[in-house]
Amino acid sequence: MYIPQHFTLEEFFPEQFFRDYFPRYGQLLWSLFPTEVLWTQDRLRERYGPCLINDWVAKGHNRYRGYRPFDCPVGATLSMHKFALAVDSEFPDTPVGKIRQDILEDPWHETFKYIRCIESGVSWLHWDFRNHDKKNLGIKVIHR
């Protein structure tokens, strides 16, 4: 099981889900995410510096930027977050536009090799692993 080097479980899960399931499952909660999601988030952190996903532990307002339970009121009904296939994050030291540009310019770079979709028009980096033919169609860009 891959456990991220730069992130805690609380950063990937909403508060209530974490409080309900961590006492029973502990570190096994990592197994809800495909290895490639966690590995990619670590590589993004190493390349672009400090990263913010969920910050509810520090009394911040971000709660649903990693995994979202199916009854989550945030996002689309079939959001990739609900399948543990997406992450929203902010990189205080790097403009999100630069990261998106890097992904689009070199989508097969080691850091980005698993990313299939990004969003534009938002102030954070959304990336996911939806079923999309990246090889023939490139990175899918969802415009918000």
N, C-alpha and C positions, 0 to 999 in steps of 0.2 A: 504494500500500500504506500503510495506516495504521500508524504506529509510536507507541505510547503515550508521552505526555509525562512520565509520573510513574513508570514501571516499566521494569525491565530484562528481558531474555529469561530470565535465571536465576530471576526471580520467578514466571514462568509455566510453567516446565518443570522436571521432576525432574532431579536431578543426572546420573544415568547417561545419560538421553536427551540432555541438553544436551551432555555430554562426547562422546557418540557422533556427534551430528549437527551441532553448531555449527562444527567445523573445516571441514566441507564446504559447509554451507548458510548459515552466518552469519545475517545479518538476514532472510534469506528465511524463517526459521522463523516469523516473525510471520505469514506468509501462511497458516499452519495455522488461525489463529483468524479467524472472521468479523470484519470491521471493527467491527460493532456491539458485540461482546464487549469488545474493547479500548477502544473509545470510551466505553462505559458504565463500565468500571473507572476510567478517567481522570475521568469526571464524578463518580463516587462519591468518589474521592480529593479532588477539589476541594471537594465539598460537606461531607464529614465529616472531613477532615484525614488525618493519617498513616495508612497502611494496610499491613498485613502479609499477603502471600500465601505464597509459598515463601521460607524463610529459610536454606536449606542452605548458602549461601555464607558466612553469618555463624555457621556451626556450630549453627544452630537445628534444631528437630525437624520442621519443616513441609517436606514434599517433594512432596506430590501434591495441591496445592490449586488448581492450574490444569489444564494438560493431563496426562492419565494415559494411558500406552501401554496397548494392549489386554491385555498380559500383567501389568499392574499388580495387585498383591495387595490393594490398598485399594479399597473401594467396590464397587458393584454391577457385574455383568457388562456391562450396557448403560448405565452411568453417562453422563450428559451430558458429564462431564469427558473421557471417552474419544473424544468427537467434537468436542472443543474448544468446547463450548457452555455451559460452566459455570465458575464461579470460587467458591472459598471464601476469605473474607478476614476479617481482624479490624481494627477501627478503635480503637486505644487511647484516643482522646479522645472517643469516642461510644459509648454502650451499644448493643449490637446490637439490643435490643428497640426502641429509638427509630428505628433505620433501618428495621426491618421495619414498624413502625407507619406511618412516612412513606410507604413503598412501598404499603402497603394503603390508606391514606387518599387518596393521589393517584397511582394507578398510571400515569397518562398524563403526569405531570410530565416535563419534558424529561430530567431525570436518569434516570428509570425507564422511559421509553417503550418500550424493547426488552425489558425483563424480563418473563418470563411465569410464572416459578415461583420460590418461595422455600421454604426449610425452616424449621421452628420446632423448638424443643426442643434446639437446639445452641448452643454458646457463640460461634459464628462466623456470618457472613453467607454463606449459600449462595444463589446466584441462578443461574438458567439460562434458556436460550432454547428449551426443548423445544417440540415441536409441540403447542400448546395454544391454544384459542380465547379469548384474553384479552378480546377485544371483548365477547363475550356471556357469558362465565363469570367474568371477573375474573382476578386473580392466583391461580394454583394454589398452595396451601399444603400441603406435605408435612409431616406431624407425625412427629417422631422420638421 
